[in-house]
Amino acid sequence: MRATQLPGDTARRGAPLLWGAPRLLRRPAASRAITFLATVVAAFAAPGPTHAQVPGRAAPPVGGDWLGTLTVPGGSLRIVFHITEANGGLAATMDSPDQGAFGIPTGAVRVAGDSLTIEVPAVAGRYTGQVRGDTIAGTWSQFGASFPLVVVRTQEAAAPKRPQHPQPPYPYDAIDVTIPTDDPGVTLAGTLTRPFGDGPFPAVVLISGSGPQDRDETLFGHKPFLVIADALTRRGIAVLRYDDRGHGGSTGNFAAATTADFANDALAAVRYLRSRADIDPARIGLIGHSEGGIVAPMAARRSDDVAFIVLLAGPGVPFEELLPVQMERIALADGASPDVAANTRRGTRRLMEIARDTPDRNEAATKMRAALEEMIEALPPDQRERYGPTPQMREAAIAQQIAFFNSPWVRFLIGHDPAEDLRRLRIPVLALNGTLDLNVPPDINLPPIRRALREAGHPASQVHELPGLNHLFQPAKTGLGREYATIETTFDPVALDIMGDWILERVEKRD
């Protein structure tokens, strides 16, 4: 779901923990199964403010790139600060390359004498240090915990390799567009790529997974929707992708939205395409990744204007059934004992039961807190400590989970069965899933999708389980979210070809 990202793809709400504690809920996509600092990328990608340095005696030069290694519970992480002169003062961004988090905006950057302070509100963190030539000896602080961090000036702060990302000039038109919706205060900003010429062209709308996503579904330096749009447009298919409501250039309140609202947005995108003379209104489809795989059939059921849909790691079971399994599978793959993983599954199910059975959100929050504290206390000491070496960090983790499980988004999904939407469709459906997908595991999601499509009865519907691919359709080893950034492939070419071939067959036959 947004690239969990059902939980694919990025923390949906709450501040991330830089030190990387495992979450009671992990979300990738991204959906976005993501831990730690990398979860801030989609939520905090907007440019940060620029702040002047504190006046005083002559300050040492701090402009440039600074690299250090932060030792945290469970391992170590490289940290890079990029400090620049801006408007007579200083500005900075921060990277965590080992997690694929790049360009994290900072707040104030202050120099007083030989002391440097960098505020990083996106992760509720702060770096303070003493400048000594090309070395800064300092401390990273977050949620009441502090860790030594020495950074040195470097010339090797390279961005990750993403060879599939297309570079201009493109062999097609790329047009920035604005999409009106029926929801007051919500206007979507997006990009339409279309083949050269007058058309009319077949078209698809890309629908992202859970968490606030930009039009490229950017995650860990990867831009899967950019890659998909490029591949399909080169084959003659127009592609519309857009920033989620309240994110990027789109207006609205993402935090208050449910999956039904995202279906409204997808239908608004379809209406926009139908209004264009260069698009064939009879050949418009939807492609949904993760939670987008719930949105697409939900939207298609409500409109006769959708000709086909593609599910990329789309769930086939209700969220109440999927999320506990997802949490258990990720815990096991991450090295947890079967007992700890089972405890995580039971605790997740208990939180969802509270959300389902307790309409009053204040009462639900109280019950959820008690359940979370009980779950954490039931862990072995070494596992328990990873949820927060300080009371402040543990409280932050608990508050984040309460906010998630008590949200309108979760409450809506608990009562929704995606297979029911598929059973009622009379259009062709392509479902793709990777064998190493821990967020939407194929063994529990593809069987109900196959049954639903058999009942729907469209002869062109297909289901493919693709070996060795993770939730983002990358060739992987474990499927864990920590691999996402280290894999250079953004979207497996075989999966791209299967999807492109199937769509072309549909728009040529118009079945």
SEZATI-790750 format. One line per 3 residues: number of its first residue (from 1); for each residue x, y, z of C-alpha. Coordinates in steps of 0.2 Angstrom, whole numbers, padded with zeros to 4 digits. Layout:
NUM> X/Y/Z  ...
//
This chain:
1> 0000/0000/0000  0009/0016/0000  0024/0007/-0005
4> 0018/-0004/0016  0018/0002/0010  0002/-0006/0016
7> 0009/0001/0027  0023/0003/0004  0028/0014/0005
10> 0033/0028/0024  0026/0033/0040  0009/0039/0038
13> 0008/0049/0054  0020/0053/0069  0038/0057/0070
16> 0051/0044/0065  0064/0038/0076  0081/0041/0069
19> 0090/0028/0079  0080/0015/0070  0069/0005/0082
22> 0058/-0008/0075  0040/-0002/0074  0025/-0010/0081
25> 0019/-0005/0064  0030/-0005/0049  0024/0004/0033
28> 0034/0002/0015  0028/0007/0003  0027/0010/0002
31> 0019/0004/0008  0028/0012/0007  0040/-0010/0031
34> 0051/0005/0033  0060/0009/0049  0069/0024/0055
37> 0075/0039/0046  0070/0034/0028  0052/0035/0033
40> 0053/0054/0033  0057/0056/0015  0039/0056/0007
43> 0032/0065/0022  0045/0079/0023  0051/0081/0006
46> 0046/0100/0005  0060/0112/0005  0065/0117/0022
49> 0068/0135/0028  0084/0144/0027  0091/0152/0042
52> 0106/0164/0045  0121/0160/0056  0122/0168/0073
55> 0133/0183/0073  0149/0184/0083  0167/0182/0081
58> 0173/0175/0065  0166/0158/0062  0175/0144/0054
61> 0170/0139/0037  0157/0125/0037  0150/0125/0019
64> 0152/0109/0010  0148/0090/0013  0151/0082/0030
67> 0151/0063/0032  0150/0053/0048  0144/0036/0055
70> 0131/0036/0069  0132/0020/0080  0114/0016/0086
73> 0105/0002/0094  0106/-0012/0081  0119/-0006/0070
76> 0127/0010/0062  0122/0022/0049  0131/0035/0038
79> 0125/0052/0040  0129/0066/0028  0126/0085/0030
82> 0126/0096/0015  0129/0114/0021  0127/0129/0009
85> 0128/0148/0010  0111/0155/0007  0105/0173/0008
88> 0119/0178/0018  0116/0164/0031  0117/0145/0031
91> 0106/0131/0025  0107/0112/0025  0100/0096/0020
94> 0103/0079/0028  0106/0061/0020  0105/0044/0028
97> 0113/0034/0013  0111/0017/0021  0093/0019/0022
100> 0091/0028/0005  0085/0044/0014  0092/0059/0004
103> 0088/0078/0004  0080/0078/0021  0076/0097/0025
106> 0083/0105/0041  0078/0120/0051  0090/0132/0058
109> 0108/0131/0055  0118/0141/0068  0137/0144/0070
112> 0143/0153/0086  0161/0154/0088  0167/0136/0084
115> 0150/0128/0088  0138/0122/0075  0120/0117/0078
118> 0109/0110/0065  0090/0107/0069  0081/0093/0059
121> 0063/0095/0064  0058/0083/0051  0064/0069/0063
124> 0063/0079/0079  0082/0079/0080  0097/0090/0082
127> 0116/0090/0079  0128/0100/0089  0147/0100/0087
130> 0163/0109/0088  0172/0113/0072  0190/0109/0071
133> 0196/0112/0053  0189/0098/0042  0182/0088/0057
136> 0166/0092/0068  0165/0082/0084  0148/0082/0091
139> 0132/0074/0097  0116/0068/0088  0100/0070/0100
142> 0083/0064/0097  0068/0060/0109  0079/0062/0124
145> 0093/0050/0118  0110/0056/0112  0123/0048/0102
148> 0141/0054/0098  0143/0059/0080  0160/0065/0072
151> 0158/0071/0054  0172/0075/0042  0173/0085/0026
154> 0170/0074/0011  0170/0074/-0008  0162/0057/-0009
157> 0144/0061/-0004  0137/0053/-0020  0118/0050/-0023
160> 0112/0032/-0025  0113/0024/-0043  0096/0023/-0051
163> 0099/0018/-0069  0081/0016/-0074  0076/0034/-0071
166> 0074/0042/-0088  0083/0058/-0092  0077/0071/-0103
169> 0074/0074/-0118  0060/0062/-0118  0054/0054/-0134
172> 0036/0060/-0129  0027/0075/-0121  0028/0078/-0102
175> 0014/0090/-0097  0011/0097/-0080  -0008/0097/-0077
178> -0020/0102/-0063  -0035/0090/-0060  -0051/0097/-0051
181> -0060/0085/-0040  -0078/0085/-0032  -0071/0087/-0015
184> -0070/0105/-0009  -0052/0111/-0006  -0044/0097/-0016
187> -0036/0100/-0032  -0023/0088/-0039  -0006/0092/-0047
190> 0001/0080/-0059  0011/0075/-0075  0003/0068/-0091
193> 0015/0059/-0102  0009/0056/-0119  0016/0050/-0136
196> 0020/0063/-0149  0005/0066/-0161  -0013/0070/-0160
199> -0020/0054/-0153  -0032/0050/-0147  -0021/0038/-0136
202> -0026/0025/-0123  -0021/0030/-0106  -0019/0024/-0088
205> -0020/0033/-0071  -0006/0028/-0058  -0013/0026/-0040
208> 0000/0026/-0026  0001/0016/-0010  -0001/0021/0008
211> 0006/0036/0015  0008/0053/0007  0016/0051/-0010
214> 0022/0062/-0024  0017/0059/-0042  0033/0048/-0044
217> 0029/0038/-0028  0047/0043/-0023  0054/0031/-0010
220> 0073/0028/-0005  0078/0038/-0020  0068/0027/-0032
223> 0054/0034/-0043  0044/0019/-0048  0029/0029/-0056
226> 0042/0039/-0066  0049/0022/-0073  0032/0015/-0076
229> 0026/0031/-0085  0041/0031/-0096  0040/0013/-0101
232> 0022/0013/-0105  0022/0030/-0114  0036/0024/-0125
235> 0024/0010/-0130  0011/0022/-0135  0001/0023/-0119
238> -0003/0040/-0111  0000/0040/-0092  -0007/0052/-0079
241> 0002/0052/-0062  -0002/0065/-0048  0003/0070/-0030
244> -0008/0064/-0017  -0020/0076/-0009  -0011/0088/0003
247> 0006/0083/-0003  0018/0090/-0016  0008/0102/-0027
250> -0009/0095/-0023  -0021/0103/-0010  -0032/0095/0003
253> -0030/0086/0020  -0021/0070/0018  -0022/0065/0036
256> -0041/0066/0037  -0043/0056/0021  -0048/0038/0019
259> -0046/0025/0005  -0064/0030/-0002  -0057/0048/-0003
262> -0042/0042/-0013  -0055/0033/-0025  -0063/0049/-0028
265> -0047/0057/-0033  -0043/0043/-0045  -0060/0045/-0053
268> -0057/0064/-0054  -0041/0059/-0064  -0051/0048/-0076
271> -0064/0062/-0079  -0049/0074/-0083  -0042/0062/-0096
274> -0059/0060/-0103  -0060/0079/-0106  -0045/0079/-0117
277> -0046/0077/-0136  -0030/0068/-0136  -0036/0054/-0125
280> -0048/0040/-0131  -0061/0040/-0117  -0065/0021/-0121
283> -0048/0016/-0117  -0043/0022/-0100  -0037/0011/-0086
286> -0031/0011/-0068  -0014/0005/-0061  -0014/0004/-0042
289> 0001/-0001/-0031  -0002/-0008/-0014  -0016/0002/-0006
292> -0018/0009/-0024  -0023/-0010/-0028  -0038/-0007/-0016
295> -0042/0010/-0023  -0042/0005/-0041  -0056/-0009/-0040
298> -0066/0002/-0028  -0066/0017/-0041  -0069/0005/-0055
301> -0085/-0002/-0047  -0092/0016/-0046  -0089/0021/-0064
304> -0092/0014/-0081  -0077/0025/-0088  -0064/0013/-0082
307> -0059/0000/-0096  -0047/-0011/-0086  -0036/-0011/-0070
310> -0019/-0017/-0065  -0015/-0022/-0047  0003/-0021/-0042
313> 0004/-0030/-0025  -0014/-0026/-0022  -0022/-0034/-0006
316> -0035/-0048/-0008  -0040/-0049/0010  -0047/-0036/0022
319> -0034/-0025/0031  -0039/-0033/0048  -0032/-0050/0041
322> -0018/-0043/0031  -0009/-0031/0044  -0006/-0044/0058
325> 0002/-0056/0045  0012/-0043/0038  0019/-0038/0055
328> 0023/-0056/0059  0032/-0060/0042  0042/-0044/0043
331> 0047/-0048/0061  0052/-0066/0057  0062/-0060/0041
334> 0071/-0047/0052  0077/-0061/0064  0064/-0060/0078
337> 0060/-0077/0087  0044/-0085/0082  0037/-0081/0100
340> 0041/-0062/0097  0034/-0062/0080  0018/-0071/0086
343> 0017/-0058/0100  0018/-0044/0087  0004/-0052/0077
346> -0007/-0054/0092  -0004/-0037/0097  -0008/-0029/0080
349> -0024/-0039/0079  -0029/-0033/0096  -0026/-0015/0091
352> -0037/-0017/0076  -0051/-0025/0086  -0051/-0010/0097
355> -0052/0001/0083  -0066/-0009/0075  -0076/-0011/0091
358> -0074/0005/0100  -0082/0020/0091  -0077/0033/0103
361> -0059/0038/0098  -0054/0044/0116  -0059/0027/0123
364> -0051/0018/0110  -0034/0027/0113  -0035/0023/0131
367> -0037/0004/0127  -0024/0005/0113  -0011/0012/0125
370> -0014/-0002/0138  -0013/-0015/0124  0003/-0008/0117
373> 0011/-0007/0134  0007/-0025/0138  0014/-0030/0121
376> 0030/-0021/0124  0032/-0028/0142  0029/-0046/0135
379> 0045/-0044/0125  0062/-0051/0130  0072/-0037/0138
382> 0084/-0035/0123  0069/-0033/0111  0059/-0022/0123
385> 0074/-0010/0124  0074/-0008/0105  0057/0001/0106
388> 0065/0015/0115  0081/0016/0126  0073/0031/0134
391> 0055/0034/0141  0053/0048/0129  0057/0038/0114
394> 0045/0023/0120  0031/0036/0123  0034/0043/0105
397> 0033/0025/0098  0017/0022/0107  0009/0038/0103
400> 0013/0035/0084  0005/0018/0084  -0011/0025/0093
403> -0012/0039/0080  -0011/0026/0066  -0023/0013/0072
406> -0035/0026/0078  -0035/0035/0062  -0050/0037/0050
409> -0040/0028/0037  -0038/0012/0047  -0055/0012/0054
412> -0062/0013/0036  -0051/-0001/0029  -0055/-0013/0044
415> -0072/-0015/0037  -0068/-0016/0018  -0065/-0032/0009
418> -0056/-0029/-0008  -0060/-0046/-0015  -0079/-0040/-0015
421> -0075/-0026/-0027  -0066/-0038/-0038  -0080/-0050/-0039
424> -0092/-0037/-0045  -0081/-0030/-0059  -0085/-0034/-0077
427> -0069/-0027/-0084  -0052/-0036/-0086  -0040/-0036/-0072
430> -0021/-0040/-0071  -0014/-0044/-0054  0005/-0045/-0051
433> 0013/-0050/-0035  0031/-0054/-0030  0036/-0070/-0021
436> 0046/-0060/-0008  0033/-0047/-0004  0032/-0046/0015
439> 0019/-0032/0015  0006/-0040/0004  0012/-0059/0005
442> 0006/-0068/-0011  0001/-0084/-0002  -0013/-0075/0007
445> -0018/-0062/-0005  -0017/-0070/-0023  -0029/-0085/-0019
448> -0044/-0074/-0015  -0040/-0062/-0029  -0040/-0078/-0041
451> -0056/-0084/-0034  -0064/-0066/-0035  -0059/-0065/-0053
454> -0065/-0082/-0058  -0082/-0077/-0051  -0081/-0060/-0060
457> -0078/-0071/-0076  -0069/-0060/-0087  -0058/-0071/-0099
460> -0044/-0058/-0101  -0041/-0057/-0082  -0024/-0064/-0076
463> -0014/-0066/-0060  0005/-0068/-0060  0016/-0072/-0045
466> 0034/-0066/-0050  0049/-0075/-0042  0061/-0065/-0032
469> 0053/-0048/-0032  0049/-0038/-0016  0034/-0026/-0013
472> 0042/-0013/-0024  0044/-0026/-0038  0063/-0025/-0036
475> 0074/-0041/-0037  0078/-0044/-0019  0085/-0057/-0007
478> 0074/-0056/0009  0060/-0043/0004  0064/-0033/0019
481> 0062/-0014/0018  0080/-0011/0022  0085/-0018/0005
484> 0075/-0006/-0005  0088/0008/-0005  0103/-0004/-0009
487> 0095/-0011/-0024  0098/-0001/-0040  0083/-0008/-0050
490> 0068/0003/-0047  0055/-0009/-0056  0059/-0026/-0063
493> 0059/-0025/-0082  0050/-0042/-0083  0036/-0035/-0073
496> 0036/-0020/-0084  0035/-0030/-0100  0021/-0041/-0093
499> 0011/-0026/-0088  0014/-0017/-0104  0010/-0032/-0115
502> -0006/-0035/-0106  -0012/-0017/-0107  -0008/-0016/-0126
505> -0018/-0031/-0129  -0033/-0024/-0120  -0032/-0007/-0129
508> -0030/-0015/-0146  -0044/-0027/-0143  -0055/-0016/-0133
511> -0062/-0030/-0123
//
